[in-house]
Amino acid sequence: MTPRPFPRPLTPSAARLPRRLTAVAAVATVTALAALSGCVAPAHTRVSADMRVGAPAWTPPPPPVSVYVEPPLVQPDPVFIDTAPPPMLVEVPPPPPFAGAVWTGGYWGWQSRWVWCAGRWSAPPRPDYVWVQPYYEHRDGAVVFVSGYWGARDVAFVPPPPSLHLAIEVAIGGGSRPVGPMGVFVPPPPGSRPGLIVPAPIGTAPAVVVSAPPVVNVGMRIQHNVTNNINNSVNTTNNTYNTTNNVTNVRNVTNITNVTIVAPAGATASGKAFQNNVPAAAHLAAALPAQVHAPAPVPTSTAAVPTYSPRARAQGLTPGQDPQQAQQAQRQRDQQLHDQQMREQQQAQQAQHDQQLREQQAQREQQMRDQAHRDQQAQRDQQARDQQLRDQQAQRDRQMRDQQSREQQMQREDAQRRQEQQAQQGQQREQAQHQREQQVQRQQEQQARDRGRAEAAARAASQAHRDPRHPDDKERDKEKQQERRE
């Protein structure tokens, strides 16, 4: 059987970002692939390979597999993996079932592929034992992974040294290469671009990024608010871009209460800068509301699987087993993983189908609500049109009444004007009649005066022959007599 070759650079542009990767591929890779097809590779085979790794292509994550893992009581062996862990999932812890319970799991672990190690409350297996968070390190274009475990409080965690030669593990189903600076990291927040990593200090719980915004570029980092957890280190502090080149061991940290998550605007999917303090405890950080709803699947089996060990995988043995039993046990584990993945895929398909049904039902209900809303709106519009017609009719009636009132007022005013004109004309006629009568009277009086003067003149003339007075004197006497009579 021909071993599976190492992946080649994914894109032509990736060649511009080469990294040198020297890995000694031992029988672990060959056995991992051979066990799936029933083949067994010789235990002594070792392969050395040099390859150039470019920037990863952005591929959608495969359906996750969720299992319960039985953590060991000592630091497990490191695993050298060709792909980065997927973005974190959302798993909200329930309330602690008893005092002293510790939240374990809730992170991406390795079982020939990246699987979700489901979280659960557990009691420390021994007094004075503490839970040690998983360890992820970006090294030489691959990932060094150490699973979470129970460790004695006074026993230091030892990061895998750079001089340690590890056999590279090729993920079943593929994945994305790690993208980010070299050093310790945690997986990115839910909904992030696969392959991105978030630099973090050693001992950081992966769940601290659950409430952070998704990232699409390198730039998010995590900082501890205390730096007193490095023991026997040379020229280093527990900062964001720490490496293991000069760290010999790290004490189990229990005095960190908060961590700071920082991301520039160019790194987040929203294009906005982000900075926030979150609890360092995994169960508190996992309970914070997530910005992207990516729920972790529930394991289909409550039986816990053992922590992956490259040495046990390479030898095909566990203590007390012969090679045939080991091969059979490995086939059973692979078959269980395959069956579990199939069940979870079926569950995911069923959940997707149920979600589609719910969405269709919600769509129908929304259409019914929209139709009812349209009917109500049409009814309101009709009522508004009817009210508008009634208002227009009432306005026309008011206009007609106003017009009739104006016409009646005009008629009354015309009649009053005619009456006034008739009265004025009557007064004018009376005045003209009175003037004519006065004029006639004056004419008559003038005629009478003229006759009187004529008569007086005649009498004066006849008297002149008899009266020796001057005629003018006689005339004046007559006028005075006339005036006295008047």
C-alpha positions in Angstrom: 0.0 0.0 0.0 1.5 3.4 -1.0 1.5 6.0 1.9 -0.5 9.1 1.4 1.8 11.9 0.1 2.1 15.2 1.9 -0.2 18.0 0.6 1.3 20.3 -2.0 0.8 24.1 -1.9 -2.9 24.9 -2.3 -2.7 28.0 -4.6 -0.1 29.5 -6.9 0.0 32.6 -4.9 0.9 30.6 -1.8 4.4 30.1 -3.3 5.2 33.6 -2.4 4.9 32.8 1.3 7.1 29.7 1.6 8.0 28.1 4.9 10.6 25.4 5.4 9.2 22.3 7.1 11.4 19.5 8.0 9.5 16.6 9.5 10.4 13.0 10.3 7.3 11.0 9.3 7.3 7.7 11.2 5.1 4.8 11.0 2.3 6.7 12.8 1.1 8.2 9.5 1.3 5.0 7.6 -0.4 3.0 10.3 -3.2 5.6 10.6 -4.0 5.2 7.0 -3.3 1.5 6.8 -5.7 0.8 9.7 -8.6 2.3 7.7 -8.0 -0.2 4.9 -7.0 -3.2 6.9 -3.2 -2.9 6.1 -0.5 -3.0 8.8 2.8 -1.2 8.1 6.1 -2.4 9.6 6.9 -0.8 12.9 10.4 0.2 12.1 9.6 2.3 9.0 10.7 6.0 9.3 10.4 8.6 6.5 12.1 12.0 6.3 10.6 14.6 4.1 11.2 18.3 3.2 8.4 20.4 1.9 7.4 24.0 1.3 4.1 25.0 2.7 2.2 28.0 1.3 -0.7 30.0 2.6 -3.9 27.9 2.9 -7.0 28.1 0.8 -10.2 29.0 2.5 -12.3 25.9 2.6 -15.5 25.3 4.5 -15.1 23.2 7.7 -16.3 19.6 7.6 -19.1 18.4 9.8 -17.7 18.2 13.4 -17.3 15.0 15.3 -18.0 15.2 19.0 -16.7 12.7 21.6 -16.1 12.5 25.3 -12.4 12.1 26.1 -11.0 10.3 29.1 -8.1 12.7 30.2 -4.9 11.1 31.5 -3.4 11.8 34.9 0.0 12.8 33.4 1.0 15.1 30.6 0.2 13.2 27.4 2.6 13.0 24.4 2.6 15.8 21.9 1.1 15.3 18.5 2.5 17.0 15.3 -0.5 17.8 13.0 -0.5 19.1 9.5 -3.7 21.2 9.8 -4.9 23.9 12.2 -7.9 23.2 14.6 -11.2 24.6 13.3 -12.8 27.7 14.8 -14.3 27.2 18.3 -17.9 26.0 18.8 -20.4 27.2 21.4 -21.0 24.9 24.3 -22.7 26.6 27.3 -21.9 24.8 30.5 -24.8 23.8 32.8 -24.7 24.7 36.5 -22.1 22.7 38.5 -23.7 19.6 39.8 -21.7 19.6 43.0 -19.2 21.7 44.9 -15.7 21.4 43.6 -16.7 20.3 40.1 -14.3 21.3 37.3 -15.3 22.0 33.7 -13.2 19.8 31.4 -13.3 19.5 27.7 -14.9 22.1 25.4 -12.0 22.3 23.0 -10.7 20.7 19.7 -8.7 17.5 20.3 -7.0 15.0 18.0 -8.3 11.5 17.1 -6.7 11.0 13.7 -8.7 14.2 12.8 -9.8 17.3 14.8 -12.7 16.2 16.9 -14.7 18.3 19.4 -13.9 17.1 23.0 -17.2 17.8 24.6 -17.2 19.6 27.9 -18.6 18.2 31.1 -18.3 18.7 34.9 -15.9 16.3 36.6 -14.3 15.8 40.0 -10.5 15.8 40.2 -9.4 12.2 40.2 -7.0 12.8 43.1 -6.7 15.4 45.8 -4.7 18.5 44.9 -5.0 17.7 41.2 -5.9 20.5 38.8 -7.1 20.6 35.2 -4.5 21.6 32.7 -5.8 23.3 29.5 -4.8 21.9 26.1 -1.7 23.2 24.4 -1.5 24.4 20.7 1.7 25.7 19.1 2.4 26.8 15.6 5.7 25.3 14.7 7.3 24.9 11.2 4.0 25.3 9.4 2.2 22.6 11.5 0.6 22.4 14.9 2.1 20.8 18.0 -0.8 19.7 20.2 -1.0 18.4 23.8 -4.4 17.3 25.0 -5.9 18.5 28.2 -5.2 16.4 31.3 -5.3 16.2 35.1 -2.0 17.2 36.6 -0.6 17.6 40.1 -0.6 21.1 41.3 3.1 21.1 42.0 4.1 19.4 38.7 5.1 21.7 35.9 3.8 21.5 32.4 6.8 21.0 30.0 6.2 22.5 26.5 7.6 20.2 23.7 11.2 21.5 23.0 12.1 22.6 19.5 14.7 19.8 19.3 12.0 17.1 19.7 11.5 15.3 16.4 7.8 14.4 15.9 6.1 12.3 13.3 3.6 14.4 11.3 0.0 13.4 11.5 -2.1 13.9 8.4 -5.7 14.7 9.2 -8.4 12.4 7.8 -10.6 14.6 5.6 -8.0 17.3 5.2 -8.2 20.8 6.7 -6.6 24.2 6.6 -2.9 25.0 7.3 -2.3 27.2 10.3 -2.1 30.9 9.4 -0.5 33.3 12.0 2.7 33.9 13.9 4.8 31.1 15.3 4.2 30.2 18.9 1.4 29.2 21.4 -2.1 29.9 20.3 -5.8 29.0 20.7 -8.3 28.3 17.9 -10.2 31.4 16.5 -13.7 32.5 17.6 -16.8 30.8 16.2 -17.5 31.7 12.6 -13.9 32.6 11.8 -12.0 31.7 8.7 -10.6 28.2 9.0 -6.8 28.0 9.5 -6.5 31.3 11.4 -4.9 31.1 14.9 -5.0 33.5 17.8 -1.7 33.9 19.7 -2.2 33.4 23.4 -0.1 32.7 26.5 0.5 29.1 27.7 -2.4 27.8 29.8 -5.1 29.9 28.1 -8.4 28.1 27.9 -9.6 28.0 24.3 -13.1 29.0 25.4 -12.0 32.5 26.1 -12.6 33.4 22.4 -16.2 32.1 22.3 -17.7 35.6 22.9 -15.2 37.4 20.5 -16.2 38.5 17.0 -15.2 36.2 14.1 -11.9 37.0 12.4 -11.0 36.7 8.7 -7.3 37.9 8.9 -4.4 37.6 11.2 -4.3 40.1 14.1 -6.4 38.9 17.0 -4.3 38.1 20.1 -4.9 37.3 23.8 -3.0 38.8 26.8 -3.0 37.7 30.4 -3.5 40.4 33.0 -0.8 38.9 35.1 2.6 37.6 34.1 3.8 35.6 37.2 3.2 32.1 35.8 6.5 31.5 34.2 8.9 29.4 36.2 12.5 28.7 35.3 12.3 30.7 32.0 15.1 32.7 30.4 14.4 36.3 29.0 10.7 35.8 28.5 7.3 36.8 29.9 4.0 35.3 29.2 3.0 37.6 26.4 1.0 37.2 23.3 3.7 36.1 20.9 5.5 33.7 23.3 7.5 30.8 22.0 8.9 27.7 23.6 12.4 28.2 22.4 13.6 29.4 25.9 10.9 28.0 28.2 11.8 24.9 30.1 8.6 24.4 32.2 5.5 26.2 33.2 3.7 25.8 36.5 0.0 25.1 36.5 -1.6 28.5 36.7 -4.6 29.1 38.9 -4.3 32.8 39.8 -5.4 34.4 36.5 -8.9 35.8 36.6 -9.2 37.7 33.4 -7.6 37.9 29.9 -7.8 40.6 27.3 -8.7 39.9 23.7 -7.5 42.5 21.2 -8.1 42.6 17.5 -7.6 45.4 14.9 -10.3 46.5 12.5 -8.6 44.7 9.6 -8.8 41.3 11.4 -12.5 41.1 12.3 -15.2 40.1 9.9 -17.2 43.3 10.8 -14.3 45.6 10.0 -14.3 47.0 13.6 -11.6 47.0 16.1 -12.3 44.9 19.2 -10.9 44.8 22.8 -12.6 43.1 25.8 -11.7 41.5 29.1 -13.2 38.0 29.6 -12.9 35.5 32.4 -10.0 33.2 32.2 -12.0 30.3 33.6 -13.2 28.1 30.8 -16.8 27.5 32.2 -17.3 31.3 32.8 -15.9 32.3 29.3 -18.0 29.5 27.6 -21.1 30.9 29.2 -20.8 34.4 27.7 -23.1 35.1 24.7 -21.4 34.3 21.4 -21.6 36.7 18.4 -21.9 33.7 16.0 -24.2 30.8 16.9 -22.1 27.7 16.1 -23.4 25.1 18.6 -21.2 22.2 19.4 -22.8 18.8 18.6 -23.7 16.4 21.5 -21.7 13.2 21.5 -23.8 10.2 20.3 -22.1 8.0 22.9 -21.5 8.7 26.6 -18.5 6.3 26.6 -15.3 8.3 26.8 -12.5 7.6 24.3 -8.9 7.5 25.5 -6.6 10.4 24.7 -4.7 10.0 21.4 -1.1 8.8 21.8 1.2 8.7 18.8 3.4 6.0 20.4 0.5 3.7 21.1 -0.7 4.3 17.6 2.7 3.6 16.0 3.2 0.5 18.0 -0.4 -0.6 17.7 -0.2 -1.7 21.4 -1.4 -0.8 24.8 -0.1 -2.4 27.9 -1.2 -6.0 28.0 -2.2 -6.3 24.3 -0.7 -8.4 21.6 -0.4 -7.0 18.0 -3.5 -8.8 16.8 -5.6 -7.4 19.6 -4.1 -4.0 19.1 -5.0 -4.1 15.4 -8.5 -5.3 16.2 -8.9 -2.6 18.8 -7.6 0.1 16.5 -10.0 -1.1 13.8 -12.9 -1.0 16.3 -11.9 2.6 17.3 -11.7 3.7 13.7 -15.0 2.0 12.9 -16.6 3.6 16.0 -15.3 7.0 14.9 -16.6 6.3 11.4 -20.0 5.2 12.7 -20.1 8.1 15.0 -19.3 10.5 12.2 -22.0 8.9 10.0 -24.5 9.2 12.9 -23.6 12.8 13.4 -23.9 13.5 9.7 -27.3 11.8 9.7 -28.2 13.8 12.7 -26.9 17.0 11.0 -28.9 16.1 7.9 -32.0 15.4 10.0 -31.5 18.7 11.9 -31.0 20.5 8.6 -34.2 18.9 7.3 -36.1 19.8 10.5 -34.6 23.3 10.3 -35.9 23.6 6.7 -39.3 22.4 7.8 -39.3 25.0 10.6 -38.2 27.6 8.2 -40.9 26.6 5.7 -43.5 26.7 8.5 -42.1 30.0 9.7 -42.3 31.3 6.1 -45.9 30.1 5.7 -46.8 31.7 9.0 -45.0 34.9 7.9 -46.9 34.8 4.6 -50.2 34.4 6.5 -49.2 37.3 8.8 -48.2 39.3 5.8 -51.5 38.5 4.1 -53.5 39.4 7.3 -51.5 42.6 7.5 -52.3 43.3 3.9 -56.0 42.6 4.4 -56.0 44.8 7.4 -54.1 47.5 5.5 -56.6 47.2 2.6 -59.5 47.5 5.1 -57.9 50.5 6.7 -57.3 52.0 3.2 -60.9 51.4 2.2 -62.2 52.9 5.5 -59.9 55.9 4.8 -61.3 56.2 1.3 -64.8 56.0 2.6 -64.1 58.6 5.2 -62.5 60.8 2.6 -65.6 60.5 0.4 -67.8 61.4 3.4 -65.5 64.3 4.2 -65.7 65.5 0.6 -69.5 65.2 0.6 -69.8 67.0 3.9 -67.4 69.7 2.5 -69.6 70.0 -0.7 -72.7 70.3 1.5 -71.1 73.0 3.6 -70.0 74.8 0.4 -73.6 74.6 -0.9 -75.0 75.8 2.4 -72.4 78.6 2.4 -73.3 79.4 -1.2 -77.0 79.5 -0.4 -76.3 81.7 2.7 -74.3 84.1 0.5 -77.0 84.2 -2.1 -79.7 84.9 0.5 -77.4 87.5 2.1 -76.9 89.1 -1.3 -80.7 89.0 -2.0 -81.3 90.7 1.3 -78.7 93.2 0.6 -80.1 93.8 -2.9 -83.6 94.3 -1.4 -82.2 96.6 1.2 -80.3 98.5 -1.4 -83.5 98.8 -3.6 -85.5 99.9 -0.6 -82.9 102.5 0.3 -82.7 103.6 -3.4 -86.5 103.8 -3.5 -86.6 105.8 -0.2 -83.8 108.0 -1.5 -85.6 108.5 -4.8 -88.8 109.3 -2.9 -86.9 111.8 -0.8 -85.4 113.2 -4.0 -88.8 113.5 -5.6 -90.2 115.1 -2.4 -87.3 117.5 -2.3 -87.7 118.2 -6.1 -91.5 118.7 -5.5 -90.8 120.9 -2.6 -88.3 122.9 -4.5 -90.7 123.2 -7.4 -93.4 124.3 -5.0 -91.0 126.8 -3.4 -90.0 128.0 -6.8 -93.6 128.4 -7.9 -94.3 130.1 -4.6 -91.4 132.5 -5.1 -92.5 133.1 -8.7 -96.0 133.8 -7.5 -94.6 136.1 -4.8 -92.4 137.8 -7.3 -95.3 138.2 -9.6 -97.3 139.5 -6.7 -94.6 141.9 -5.9 -94.2 142.9 -9.5 -98.0 143.5 -9.7 -97.9 145.3 -6.5 -95.0 147.4 -7.7 -96.8 148.0 -11.0 -100.0 148.9 -9.1 -98.1 151.1 -6.8 -96.3 152.7 -9.7 -99.6 153.3 -11.3 -101.1 154.7 -8.2 -98.0 156.8 -7.6 -98.3 158.1 -11.1 -101.9 159.1 -10.6 -101.1 160.4 -7.2 -98.3 162.5 -8.6 -100.7 164.7 -10.1 -102.5 165.1 -6.8 -99.6 164.7 -4.2 -96.9 167.3 -4.3 -94.3 165.1 -2.8 -91.4 163.7 -4.8 -92.2 160.4 -6.5 -89.3 158.7 -5.0 -90.4 159.5 -1.6 -93.8 158.1 -2.4 -92.2 154.9 -3.8 -90.2 154.4 -0.6 -93.3 154.7 1.5 -95.0 152.0 -0.5 -92.1 149.6 -0.1 -92.0 150.2 3.6 -95.7 149.5 3.8 -95.2 146.3 1.7 -92.4 145.1 4.0 -94.6 145.7 7.1 -97.3 143.6 5.6 -94.9 140.8 4.9 
